[in-house]
Amino acid sequence: MPPSVADGNIPPVPHYPAKSLPCGSVTFRHIARFLSLYAALVLTGFALAFFSRYTAAQIFGLGMIFPGGGFLAHADFSSLQGILHCGLAVFSLAGFVFSLFIWFATGNVLAPPVFWLFTALAAAGMRHGHLHDSALPATLYCAAILYGSGLLYAVILWLYGLRARRRQNAYLGMLTTAALDRIFAAPSSPACPALDARGAEQMRFLLDRALQPVHDFNGFEWLDQFQTAAVRYQINFTGYALSMAQATYLPAFSGYMHQAQQRLIEKLTDHRVWKYWALENLWGNLQNNTDPVARENIMFTGFGATQMVLYHAATGRIDFTEKGSFALTYPSGDTLPYDLDALISALDKEAAASPFHLIACEPNWIYPLCNSIGAAALKAQAPALWTKREENFRTMLENEFIDLRGRLVPCRSRYTGLALPAIGGVMAQALPCFFLNASLPDIAQRQWLRLRQDITDGTRLKHTNFWRIDTGNYRFSRAAAYSATALAAQELGDSHVAALCFEALEQECPPAKNAVRFYRPAASVWAHATEFLARSTRKNSLRGLIATKKATGVSPYISQAAYPNILVAGAHSDGENLEAVLFPGGNAGQQTITVSGLNPDKAYLCRGGKEEKILANKDGDAMIQLTLNGRIELELRPAA
């Protein structure tokens, strides 16, 4: 019988809180402070333009009113020089918009003000005589058009948002328990699920990258280290995917699965992965501190901490709780001796220091997605700290990072309070639902119900709402969008939408034909990892892993299997018996696996192509010879 809201497995769906203003009180204070500073700048510019006796100072004043305003001092449409100045004004405004993009993309807070100052000085340095009589009125008209249009757009969005919030709450009010049960009625997982042949190949795509030496990155995509294609995200999500596969399919297999997850975490310590912070901290926080954990930077600390807690929960190991076990090493050999608890302490400290109670990623930019990932780590590793932070996290998410229409704000500026418009399409709204289900499941469910209306008409996907750009490598592909949406659907139990996303992925981004190894052309490594994470996720899988206080290993278990000759696709144990599914990954033929956790010196009956008796040694280990020509189901039980 499927779980229901009534039985407590699915929390009640909260309505959106009543809200009349377009933003929360904290955001309002930041925006008001920013606009006050800007108003002072504009008034200073007007004062210079109207009252200064020096032409250069007057032009500089015009340039302070808005980017490129100084070039209007000599602009007209009756001379070539005047037309060029008009062009320079437009070019300066466009350049300023680009500098805002640089600020967002790299955290470089200096780019917009430096560019603005440069345009004002460049205009003031031009010696073309006194200002045209029309210069001041033209600047006023342009400023009025720019800021008036912005204000009108904000008012329209505000009124539309109020209406949309009322409609969303009306929709939530109509949802009965039975309707929710139909939406979130994912079927129960088989008792001992195993990957099929393709699933084993998809996992191999990730294992090939994870099992290479720690300082090798063959197969990863090195494009940029500031935005979504950064190698650290490929590492993180590959780790998440393998941990989820471990928990779902392979709880009774250690071997190369444990090694792969451990190496991925160790890859995060490579200086090439975290050296980006030296630049971001310098031009974003104006601090010359290269330590990526010391301040903010939840995209490193939070993501890495979650990777560790999932690894621990899925395997029963606690490798990264040892002091100094996550040592960040400089090329000089100097190290920053961190560990999981140190990362958790950093997250707690930065949350306490932030007026938004959410932590910035790139300097200044606060992403709800990144914070939902960090919250999962905090809840898993430090429940007491999470209990202390939970209410503030919930309140800030509701009031400051969910707009009137009910959408998660992609990111908000900690300095100005301003938010970017909704970018990223469906994925930016879906992926937080996956991680929020571990920390705030009621909000995760509500946000998913809202998103569900945008992406499906009930039977089909609205494909145009899925971003056409793969955020993992910036190529044209919807692989990342479909995979991330399927992931959230799987975690929340919406098997219908998950199936639609997987079907769309197969149709639009099919695997390469006649390739030696499985891969989807144009799809990023991140998209491949997210897809496998989705295919390994069951309803509330992440929530269950995060809630695991201290995982313990299972026995008996497969402790050794040669990679890639043996692809272990399933391994489960009930304490006495072992069931496993194996595929050949290399040349077919004789292979050997080692089973551990057996009763010492006891006999076991082994079935795997043939039936034979094996004897555990005094350490509880036994080696099993297998003829691996195709899929094999292995069973190991105590002999009668």
GUKEDREN-387759 format. One record per residue: x, y, z of N, C-alpha, C in turn. Coordinates in pm, whole numbers, plus 50000, padded with zeros to 5 digits. Each point is the difference from the previous one (the first is absolute). Example, Ala and Ser with C-alpha at 12.3 -4.5 7.8 and 13.67 -1.06 7.14 Angstrom:
<rs>
513194943150780499115011950000500905012050000 499655010549928500825011950006499235010950073 
</rs>
This chain:
<rs>
500864988050000499145012050000500895012450000 499755009549909500885011749992499875008750123 501095006950039499935009050115499085011749971 499455005950103499105011349982500385011350093 499415011649974500235011450087499524996850141 498904992650008499414997250130500894991650089 500794990949941500824991250085501305006550046 500225012549962501165007350051501244998549916 499994990949902501194998249918500235012049909 498905006049957500065012549924499495011150091 500795010250029499555010750090498895008149936 499155006550081498955008649943500615010949913 499295003849895500505010249908499615013850052 500975008350037499665013450051499635009449886 499105009450030499715010649903501135010250002 500045008149897500955011150000499525010250101 500895005050086499575009850101499505012849935 499065006450068499465012749950501145010049985 499985007249888501105009049970499465011049909 500205012550040499515011049918501125007549929 501204999850061501145006649939500744990449907 500715005249901500684991249905501224993050058 500435003650120501184993750059499865000050151 500894992550066499994999350145500665012050064 499915000950132500495011850073501525001449990 500724988750005501465000849991500415004949862 499374994349897500275004449863499655014749982 498865004050056499585014149987501035009450060 500554996550117501005008750063501255001149913 500414988749941501205000349916499765008349874 498834998349939499695007749879499905014850033 499355003250114499865014150040501375006250023 500904992750064501355005350024500735002349869 499874990349907500665001249871499455012049921 498665001549998499405011149926500355013450064 500155000250131500405012650066501415004049957 500894990349995501365002949956500015004649854 499184993449919499965003949859499385013949984 498975002950079499385013349994501025010750035 500844997250100501045009750036500975002049884 500324989349930500895001049884499375008449890 498724997649972499315007549895499915014850037 499655003050125499915014050043501355007049990 501064992850034501335005849985500295003049853 499604990449912500195002249857499245012149949 498745001550044499215011849960500635012850053 500504999550122500615012050058501225004349918 500824990449961501165003249917499575005449864 499014993349942499575004049865499395013949997 499265003950105499305012850001500865011550054 500824997050098500625011150073501515001349981 500654989949944501455001049983500345010149889 501145007050017500455009449898500914993549898 500344987450025500924992949911499234990149913 500265000849871499284991349906500284985350028 501244996450026500344986050027499244994750121 499875008550105499274995850119498524998449969 499465008949915498594998849961499754986849926 500914996849908499844987649923500144987850091 500975000750091500164989050095498724998250082 499365011350039498754999350074498924993049921 499905003149870499024993049915500294985049995 501294996849998500384985949996499694992550128 499805007350111499644993650126498514996750007 499215006349917498554998050007499624986249948 500584995949890499864986249952501184997149907 500374987449983501174996649918499875005349857 500985007649958499995005749866499365013549992 499435005050113499335012949998500925011449963 501284998950031500935010749968500175002349851 499814989649920500165001649855498875008149938 498905001850075498905008149948500325014850004 501115003850066500385014250007500235005949861 500454991849906500285004949864499224991949896 498874994150042499244991549908498955008249925 499864996949874498905005549919499864991349877 499015002949918499784992249879500245008349873 500695011450019500225008849886501455000249954 500884993250074501404999749960500564986050025 501084996949928500614986950016500514998350143 500625010850054500524999350136498884997450100 498875006849980498874998250091499434986049994 499934994549878499474986349984500944989950065 501325002349987500974991050063499845000250152 499745011850055499795000850144498724992750042 498975000649918498804992050028500344985250002 500804996049899500404985949993500824995950121 500905009150047500814996950118499124998550125 498965008250009499094999050115499304986450001 499514995949882499334987049991500994988650027 501195001249942501034989750021500374999050148 500095011350069500354999950142498914993250082 498755002749965498914993750074500024984949979 500234995949875500094985649971501204993750070 501125007350001501194994950069499764998450149 499235009350057499694998950143499154987750028 499054997349914499184987850015500904987749995 500985000149908500934988749992500844998950127 500385011450058500774999650125499174994150114 498685002249996499124993650099500014984849982 500054995649875500094985649973501314994450054 501095007449981501294995750054499944998950152 499345009850062499824999750145499274987450043 498924996949931499244988050033500804987449971 500674999649885500654987649956501264996750079 500715010250046501304997550065500095005550142 498975006950046500055006150131500825012750006 500405005349884500875011849996499175012550027 499935003950128499175011350040500575013249949 501275000249963500635012349952499625003349856 499574990049922499795002249857498995011149971 498784999950057499045010649966500455014150042 500415002250128500395013850035501245004949925 500974991049976501215004249928499665003849856 499134992149937499615003349862499235013149996 499095001950095499235012450005500925012050019 500924998950093500955010850024500845002749876 500404989549931500815001649879499245007949894 498714996949979499225007149898499835014650037 499825002750131499845014050043501295007849980 501144993950033501285006749982500345001749852 499684989649919500295000849857499225011449935 498725001350039499195010949944500525013650046 500385001050128500505012850053501335003949936 500764990249953501305002849941499945004649856 498824999649939499865004549861499875015249996 500845006649921500035014649992499225004749877 498715002250018499185004649887499285013150033 500565007650091499385012750035498904998250103 499185010550013498944999950100498924989849967 499204997050102498894990549981499005005849901 499384991149922498885004349918498875004650090 499215009249951498865004850080499044988650034 499984989949914499054989050021500574988950087 501265001450045500654988950070499274996450129 499725010350083499364996950127498574994749981 499175006549915498664994349978500064985849942 500934997649907500104986649940500354989650105 500935003650089500374990650106498824997550093 499275010650032498824998350086498964991149933 499775002249871499014991949929500424985349998 501274997749970500484986149994499904993250136 500395007650104499924994350135498554997050036 499105009349964498584997950031499464987749926 500414998349874499534988449923500544987050060 501305000050032500624987950054499374996050133 499975009450093499544996750134498484999150008 499335007949918498544999149995499544986549945 500694995549895499664986849943500244988950102 501135001250071500294990050103498954999850109 499585011950044498985000850104498674994549952 499615003449877498744994949945500034984849989 501134994749955500144985449988499874993450137 500615006150103499944994450135498565000150052 499255010749973498615000950046499144989449931 500224998249869499244989849927500284986150056 501284997050025500364987050058499384998350138 499965010750078499444999550135498514996449993 499255007149917498564997349990499744986049944 500774996249900499844986649943500344989350104 501055002750080500414990550102498954998050107 499355010950043498944998850099498874991149950 499645002049874498944991749942500444985549989 501254997949958500504986449985500064992850134 500375007050108500074993750133498614995650045 499005008549976498634996150036499564987649924 500364999649872499614988449919500724987450046 501285001250038500744988350047499394994850130 499665008850091499404995550124498624993949978 499275005349904498704994049967500194985849946 501014998449916500304986749945500394990350111 500865004550091500414991350111498824996450088 499075009650017498834997350082499074989649941 500044998449868499134990249934500574985950001 501294998750030500644986949995499584991450120 499334989249973499604990950105501114990050029 499854992750110500974989650033500064989749888 498864996849945499974990149891500755005149878 499855013149969500705005749885501514999850022 500435003350121501424999550031500534985849992 499214990550046500434986049993500214995649855 499155005149911500154996349859501275006149941 500325012350041501195006749946501284993750054 500004997250129501234995350066499954984950030 499354992749914499794985650025501034991549926 501285002750021501034991749937499884985750050 500124990149912499914986050044501154996350091 499764990250083501044995350090501164994249922 501205001950053501194994549935500064985050024 500544992349904500194985650024500864997750123 499854988150058500724997050124501515000949981 500494994849890501435000249971500235005449860 499855013149980500125005549865501424998949947 500094998449868501314999249934499945007749870 501135005449959500115006949872499894990049886 499425004549889500054991749881501325002849928 500174993949882501275001249929500325014549967 498975007649955500285014049968500315007950125 499274997450108500275007050125501424997750048 500484987649983501394996950039500985007949915 499685001849871500875007949913499955014950036 498825004850040499905014050043500835002350127 499974990450090500825001350120501484999349963 500324992049900501394998949958500525013449947 499145007649932500395013349952500555008350116 499344999250115500445007650117501194993550068 500004986850009501104993150067501325001949927 499955000449866501245002249923500685013050042 499205010250033500565012850040500385000150148 499224992850081500245000250144501194991550041 500254989049931501014990550044501405002849948 500165010049915501355003449956500765006350118 501325000749993500755006050111499445013750038 500115003450127499365012050055500355012549922 501245001449956500425012449934499814999649848 499364989649949499674999349857498535003649981 499715007249894498635004449973499594996949857 500464988749948499624996149864498504997649994 499385005549898498564998249983499165010850064 500595008350087499285011550054500105011649901 499065009250008499955011349907500545012550070 501135004949951500625012150055499635011849911 498975007250036499575011649922500205012950078 499395001150114500245011450088499804995250142 500565007350096499894996050140499155009750082 499295009049932499225009950072498504997249994 499544993249896498574998049986499664985049995 498854996849942499414986750016500784988749933 500935003249911500814989549936501254996550081 500155005950117501214997850080500194985250031 501254995850005500324985850024499494995550136 499995009050098499564995950134498564994849998 499155005749915498614995249994499924986349934 500854997749902500054986749940500434989650103 500985003750082500464991050106498884997750102 499385010950046498974999050102498864990749956 499455002649882498824992549959500344985749959 501214997749953500434986249978500064992750134 500515006950102500024994150134498614997550054 499095009749984498634998150046499384987849932 500234999049869499394989149923500524986350045 501304998850021500564987350042499564996450142 499875009950087499504997350135498554995249995 499195006249915498604995749990499914986149941 500854997049898500024986649942500444989850104 500975003850082500454991250108498844996650092 499255010250043498904997850093498854992249938 499725002549872498854993749936500304986149948 501104998749929500294987549930501114991650065 500935006650071501244993050036500385001450148 499044998950090500385001250142500934988950047 500024988749929500864988850040501214998749908 500535011449956501215000049918500865011650043 501224997350037500935010850034500945001949883 501134992949998500904999849886500205013349933 499895000249870500295012249924498935010850016 498804996450049498995010450023500445009350113 500474994550109500515008350108501215008249954 500884993449927501205006749953499665011749908 499014998149912499625010549906499475012350073 499134997950097499445011350074501075007450080 500904992250059501075006250078500935008249910 500344994849885500905007349910499355012849949 498714999649975499335012149953500095011150104 499794996550126500125010150106501435005250007 500964990949985501405004250003500355008849881 499314998249886500255008649885499655014550030 499045002250091499645013650037501165007450066 500954992550055501135006450068501085004649904 499914995949872501005004149901499925015149980 501145006650002500055014549991499335005349874 500044992549891499385004649876498495001350014 499434992650093498555000150019499555012050082 500795004350100499565010750088500805012949991 500955000649907500815012349991499205011949947 498844997449938499155011049951499685009950112 499954995050126499575008750109500965011550024 501274998149969500975010950020499575012449922 499594998149875499535011249919498655005050046 499064990950025498665004250038500015007850131 500794995450095500055006950128500685013649987 500985000949909500735012649980499125010449935 499354996449889499225010149929498545000550044 499594990450084498635000150050499875005150142 500934996050086499975004350140501135009750033 500885002649902501175008650019500874994850114 500124986550004500834993550100501054991349931 501215000750046501074991849944500184987450085 498974991750002500024987550076499604988849906 500914990749975499764989449901499304987850059 499744999950129499344988750066498534999449958 499574989549930498624999549948498954996950106 500424997250123499054996650106499835011450098 500925009350003500035010250105498815009449995 499445002749881498905009549991499024995749892 498705000050033498924997449904500324987549916 499905001349868500404989349906499314986850029 498675000650020499264987750028500054990549882 500305005349882500084991149883501194990550010 500925002750091501084990550025499764992650132 499775007550107499854993750131498734991750010 498875005749959498724993050013499904988049909 500445001749874499934989049906500924988650043 501225003650043500954989850043499544992850125 499455007550097499524993850123498874990349971 499095003549910498914990949965500534987649931 501025001549917500614988449937500554990450106 500615005650103500564991650106498904992950081 498945007350036498974993750084499264989149922 499815001849869499364989749921500914987849988 501285002349981500974989049997499984992350131 500025007050110499974993350131498704992350020 498875006349965498714993650022499814987749912 500525000549877499814988949907500944988450027 501165002750058501014989650014500214995450144 499595008050096500294996750139501375004350045 500775006549914501335004650035499925014150060 501065004250067500045013450058501375006449972 500554997149883501365004249966500265014850024 499035008649961500285014349997499575007250128 499684992250105499815006150130501315000750077 501024993049951501315000650066500635013749979 500595005250104500555013649996501045001349889 499845010049916500955002649892499894990749882 498914992249993499874990049892499665006149865 499585012649998499695007049875501005011649987 501244996449970501085009949998500135006249862 499825013049993500145007449874501475003649983 500584995549890501445001049982500375010249893 500875009450036500535009749903501124993549919 500305005349881501144994749922501315000450078 500115009250094501225001050081500144988550098 498914992750023500014989450100499315004050128 499735012850021499275004450119498564994849993 499434997450114498654994450003499105007950094 498714999149972498955005150088499284987650054 500234996250125499524987150050498545000250044 499094998349906498584999950032499494985650011 498754998850043499304987250007498505003349998 499154989850004498565002349989499485009150110 500404997550123499515008350110500475014549987 501195002149946500485013749978499165007049893 499624992849896499145005849897498635003550059 499464991150084498715002650063500085012450090 501085001250074500195011850085500065012849916 500664999149884500075011649911498625003849948 499194990149964498645002649954499185006850110 500124995050121499245005750111500445014450027 501305002549998500535013450026499555010049895 500054995849874499635009249892498505002649998 499194990050035498555002150007499675010050110 500704999050113499775009350110500415014249963 501015001449916500505013349962499185006649891 499204992349929499255005449886498675005950045 499695012349960498705005850036498834992349937 500284992649893498984991849936499954985950059 500934996650088500124986550058500274989549893 500195003949878500454991449892501375005149958 500834991049948501415003049978500245002849852 500865009749973500335003449862500874989249936 499854998749870500864991149921501155008549949 499905004349874500935010249957499835011750096 501055007850026499835011350091498775008149964 499125001850097498815008349987498764992649954 500124990049913498834993549944499554988350086 498755000250045499434989550085499034991849916 500264987149990499174990849923499224990950095 498674999349992499244990450080500414985649972 500314996749874500414986349968501244996150078 501035008349995501244996850071499754998550149 499135008350055499724999250143499164987950036 499164995349909499254987850027500954987950003 501075000649920501004989350003500775000650132 500425012050040500715001450126499144996250120 498705003149993499084996650110499934984950020 500054992649891499964985350012501204995050079 501185005649974501204995950074499895003950147 499515012050026499875004750138499034991150078 498884996649939499014991750067500554986050028 500754994649905500524986450016501104999150105 500935009349995501204998950084499845006950135 499185010350006499855007650125498535003150023 499204990050038498565002250018499675011350098 500815001550105499735010550098500185013949936 501045001449919500215012849930498885002649901 499574989549931498915001749904498725004350071 499704994050116498825003750076500045014950036 501205004850032500175014150033499805009049878 500394995249883499955008149878498714998249919 499274989250025498914996249909498945010849985 499545005950111498925009749992500425012449921 501235004850025500495011549923500144996649852 500484987949973500164995849861498644999849930 499014994250069498664999349942499425014049978 500125008550102499435013449991500635008249887 501324999449990500685007649896499694994649861 499924986849990499674994149871498625004649955 499044999650093498625003949966499895014849966 500645008550080499785014449987500955007149906 501234995049990501025007349924500404993249869 499724986949987500524992849883498924992549922 498745002950030498894995149919499185012349960 499865002349871499355012349956498484998950013 499315010849965498555000250015499324989249917 500594996549889499404989749913500234986050053 500804998850106500254986950059501234993149947 500795006949919501224994149945501185003050091 500914990450006501255002550070500815010449923 500505010050071500895009949938501324993149969 500495000649875501254993049968501155004250091 500195013250017501025004950091499725014650032 500455004050117499775013850044501345006150044 500175012749973501225007150037499975003550148 501014995550074500105003450142500305014850019 500685006249903500365014150013498825009249971 499264997249894498955009249955498604995350032 499824987050026498664994650021499284996649871 500545004149886499354997449872500204985449959 499034994849926500044986149957500064999349848 500624989649952499994997649856498624995149958 499595002849877498744994349952500114984949990 498864993449988499974985449994500774995249877 501154993750023500804994549892500204985250025 500394992949895500274985850017498814991149970 498835006349972498854991949965499544991250115 499504988449964499424990650096501044995350101 501214997549956501014993850085500265008150127 500045013449988500295008450115498914999150106 498804995849961498904998250095499894985750048 500404990549916499844985850035501084995150095 501265003349971501114994350076499925003350149 499615012450040499885002450145498984990950067 498954995849927499004991150059500634986950046 500964995049922500684987650037500705001550133 500795010550017500785001650122499135004850116 499005008449973499135004850108499174988850061 499794989249926499244989050056500714993750119 501295002450013500754994850114499895009250121 499795012949979500005009550111498645006350027 499305004049895498675006250013499064993049901 499614987550028499244992249901498655006149963 499365007350093498715005949966500175011049895 501055008150013500255010449900500424993649867 500804989450007500414993049878498794995149924 499054994350072498804994749935499175011249939 499855011150073499225011149947500645005949875 501325002050005500685005649883499904990749880 500034987050027499864990549889498595000849940 498995001050084498635001049950499825012449915 500655011050040499935012149919500704998149867 501184994250004500774997949878499304990349906 499364990150057499324989749919498985006149904 499375010850042499035006749913500675006249879 501285003950015500725006749891500604990249900 500234987650042500764991049914499184989049937 498744998450043499184989449941498555004449993 499314995449897498575002649989499184988550056 500674991350073499344988350057500454987149938 500225000349868500444987949930501315001849925 500325012449964501215002649920500835010950063 501304999649970500895010650046499875012349910 500165011650059500105012449923501495002349973 500484994349892501444999549975500645013849990 499265009849953500595013249980500355006850133 499474995150111500335005850130501314994650056 500564990149932501284994350043501125007149923 500975004950074501095007649939500734991749897 500295006349887500654993249888501524999450018 500515006150106501465000350023500334990950116 500954991249979500504991250106500905008450090 499595002250123500775008650089501324993750042 500204987349969501264993450035501115002249901 499655004149876501065002749901499615010949900 498825006350021499535011349920499744996149854 499824987249972499664995849864498484998949988 499534999349875498564999449977499504985850021 499364998150113499454987050037499105001950120 498874993150003499125000450117500294988550096 501134993449982500314988450084500055003850148 500645011150032500115004150140498635003350058 499175007149923498685004050049499114987950024 499974990749904499174988050019500504991750117 501314998450013500564991650106499715005950137 500215013150015499775006450131498534999550039 499115001749902498574999550031499584985850035 500534990349928499714986050035500494996750139 501155005650037500574997650133499055004850109 499505012249988499075005250100498724991750002 499504996249883498784992049994500194986550068 501144993849980500284987150063500035001250152 500685010150051500115001750145498645002750064 499145007549931498705003450055498944989549971 500344990349918499064989249973499065002449884 500295010049916499165002849883500524991949882 499654987349998500544990949898499505003649860 498855006549990499465003749868500895010349932 500335010750071500865010349941501404994549978 500494991850092501334994149982500054991949872 498984992049975499964991849879499965008749875 499255011050004499945009249885501375006149973 500715003550105501335006049983500994989949945 499974987850051500904989749948499694997049853 498724999949966499614997549860500495011249910 499845012550045500475011449921501524999649985 500694995850104501464998949994500424990049894 499304988849994500334989749901499725004949858 498935007649983499605004449866500885011349949 500305009850086500745011849956501514998650014 500444991750095501444998650026500374985350005 499774992649894500264985650005501494996950015 500314988350055501424996150012500644998849863 501305001749997500754998649875499894985649950 499794998649871499904986749940501404994649969 500144987350016501254992949967501195005150081 499745006350113501095004850085500484988550089 501275000350033500554989750087499405001050140 499795012450048499455002250132498765008949989 499114998550098498775007950003500325014850022 499435008549918499995014450028498975006549909 499525011650043499045007749920500755011749936 500115000449870500725011049935499415013650039 500865009550019499665013850038499625001350147 499644989250066499645000850142501285001050084 499965008150102501165002250086500224988350095 501194999750058500264990350106499015002150114 499735012850031499045003050106498634994049967 499565001349875498704994549961499994984850012 501104993549960500084985450014499914996050148 500715007450085499974996850143498615002150058 499345010849961498675003050052498994989749952 500134995749875499094989649951500164987050079 501264995850024500194987650074499555001650145 500185011950056499485002850134498484998450001 499345005249897498544998749991499584985449988 500714992349917499624986049980500314991450124 500825005250090500324992750124499145004550117 499205010349979499205005850108498614994050002 499534997150119498634995950024499325010650086 498724998350027499285009950078500665001750137 500335012550033500615003750129501374993650022 500694996449893501334994150014500975009650068 500055012349951500925009750058499615002950144 498705001950024499565002750136500414988850095 499904987649952500394988750082501484999850029 500825002949900501455000150021500415011150096 499395011749985500355011250088499554997250143 498904992950015499494997050135500784988850067 500844992749924500784989250058501035005850095 499814997250130500905005950099501404994149989 500074986649993501294993549989499814986949925 500365000049875499824988049919500974989250045 499574987849986500884988750032500104991149878 501134993549984500184991249887499134987550012 499804993149889499194987950000500914988049976 499574988650045500754987649980499024988949964 500454990549920501274999949926499965010049884 501195002849944500075009949892501164996649908 499895005049876501104998449904501035010650031 501184995750037501045009550040500995003049888 500124990849904500945002249889499424994649871 500125008149896499634996049863500845008349907 500564993849900500925007049910499225009549908 500415012650000499395009949910500965002849885 499525000449877498604999749957499534986249953 500774989750027499614986749951498684995450057 499715003950125498764995950065499215012650036 498815001149945499105011050033498954994750096 500085004050125499044995550100498775009049988 498874994349964498795007749972498994999350114 500204991050092499114998850115500674991350104 499865003650127500574991950108499235003250128 499324989950055499165001950118500224988550096 499905003150128500204989950103498965001950109 499564988850059499065000750112500654996150132 501324999650001500724996150121500574986149994 499384991349920500504986349983500234996649854 499105004949915500034996649858500445011949917 500574997149885500455010349906499414997349864 499445010349939499504999349862500695010949920 500484996749882500705009849918499724997549852 500145010749922499884999249855501295005649942 500614992449908501295003949941499905000149849 500755009149938500145000649855501495000149967 500374994549884501405001449957500245014149949 501095005950040500335013449952501164999949903 500694988849995501124998649908499854986849926 501104992849984499944987149933499234990050084 499104992749937499264989650070500954988750038 499614992650103500814988650042500054998950150 501044993350049500144997550143500355012950075 499255002550107500255011550086499894995650145 500595007750089500004996750142499505011950080 499114997150096499575010350094500304995050141 500115009350092500214996450140498785004450080 499474990850079498875003050088500525000150143 499645010450075500425001550139498785000850090 500285000050131498915000850096499284986950022 500634988849959499424986750021500354995050140 499304989650042500364993750126501294992149981 501025002850079501304993249980499874984750002 500714993849905500104985549990498654993149977 499025007549948498694994249972499844997749850 499184989749966499744996549860498785007649948 500095004049872498915007149935499704993649866 498745000649961499574995249869499955011749905 500724999049891500115010949904499364995949869 499075008349950499404997849867500305012249915 500624997549886500325010849908500464994149869 499084995249922500354992549879500114985250031 500614996650111500054986350048499895000350152 499734988450056499844999250145501214993150061 500535006050108501154994250066500045004350146 500764992550077500205003650139501345007250014 500005010550084501255007050029500165000750152 501235001850044500305000450143500645013450033 499405006950096500575012850044501274997350081 501015008449985501224998250078499815005450141 501065000150077499885004050140499675014950017 500225007949893499675014350005498605002949947 499284989549957498665001949947499985003949854 501084997249926500085003249858499964987349917 499535001549876500014988749906500145005449860 500784993249918500175003649859499124991149916 499295006349904499064992649916500435001649855 500184988849931500335000049857498704999949920 499925008949901498805001049917500375000049853 499154994049919500125001249854499035010849957 500535011649966499185011849975499915002549850 498984994149937499785001949857498835009449971 499265003450102498835008849986499475002850140 498755003750007499415003050131499964987550086 500445001350124500004988950095499315004550128 499124991550050499415002050132500724990950098 500615006050098500784992750100499214999250129 499934988050057499354998050130500974992750091 500105004750123500884993850099499214998350129 499864987250044499234997050119500764990150086 499785000550133500654990050085499604985949960 500974991249994499714986049966499214993750114 499094991249965499174993350101500874991150089 
</rs>
